[in-house]
Amino acid sequence: MFLYSRIRNLREDEDMSQTEIAKLLNVSQATYSRYESGTLDIPSQILIKLAIFHNTSIDYLLGLTDEIRPYKRKIQF
């Protein structure tokens, strides 16, 4: 599935470890590892945080589009 490879590739593109991104998401490294492997469903709030952090859209993360640039957001963080 697109989601798992995309979040791994985006993390690696940022030269970040699973531990570093897990800290940003306020989850354990083990939990984040399960997100990347697809053994644990990713909550919507985590998807939002990942999309914002990686400056992309949830549609891109989910494989609904190949356009990596995000849409204009109504909410700024």
Secondary structure, DSSP 4 states (H G I P E B T S, - for coil): -HHHHHHHHHHHHTT--HHHHHHHHTS-HHHHHHHHHTSSPPPHHHHHHHHHHTTS-HHHHHTS-S--SPPPPSS--
